[in-house]
Structures are given as structure tokens and as C-alpha cells.
Amino acid sequence: MKSAIDPELLKSPVFQRVLRDGLAIQDQFIAEPVYAKTGQGYLKSSGVAELQKIKKKRSGKR
């Protein structure tokens, strides 16, 4: 089953930002072997440097 994304949605700046952010953290999602059949897992931390970068980015927008 392949779902198509609405072409109008692709033009949305909000959708583009969400998609970009989602793809940027995709490699951090780790599946737990115990939950392999359910697809459950967790989000691996990027570390302190990543958190500092996010905080700096947020403080610059205010």
C-alpha cells in the first residue's frame, strides 16, 4: 500500500519544515528487539551538543 502526498500539501511551508525536521532525526529512532513485532522503540539522544544547539537556535528566535 503506497500513499501519495497531496501536491498542495507539498507546497506548504509548514509541511516542508515538519518533513525536513522529521527526516533530520529519523536515524535516532531505535527499535527495541523485544518490540520488533509492534514497531515500538525509543528516540536515541543525540547528546549534550545537540541540545545546546537547539537551545541556542530557540533563544535567537525570541
N, C-alpha and C positions, 0 to 999 in steps of 0.2 A: 504494500500500500504506500503510494507516494503522494504526498500532499503538495500542492502548489501554493506559492505565496502570491497573494493578490498584488498585481503590478502597482496599484495605487498605494498600497502599504509600503512597498519598496521605496517610494518617493518621500515618505515621511521622515523628517529629520530625527524624530523621537525613536522610530523603529530602527533607523540606521545606527543611532547611538547605543540602543539596547543590544542590537545584534553584534556590534563591534565589542562592547563590554563582555558579552557572553562568550564570544569567541576568544577573547583575551584570557579568560580564566578557565576555559574548557579543559586544559591539561591538568588542572588542580583537582578535578573530581576523581576520587579514588573509589573503586568498587570493593566492597568487603567480600572475601570469598564465601563467608557464611551466608551472605545475602545475594549471592550471584543470581539466583533464580528470580528474585524480586526486583533486582536492579537498584537496591538501596546501597548507600555508601556514605561518604563524607567528603567535605571540601578540605583539601590539604592546605595548611598555612604556607604562605609564601615567605614568611619570616618578618622580622622587625623592619628591615629596609623597605619592604613593600608597604607596610602600614604607615611608616613615616612619609613615604611618597604620597600616599592617599591623603593623609592629614595636611601635608603641605599644599597639595592641589586644592583641597577644600577651603583652607584658610585664605588662599589667594582669590577665591571667587566671592568672598563676602565683602 
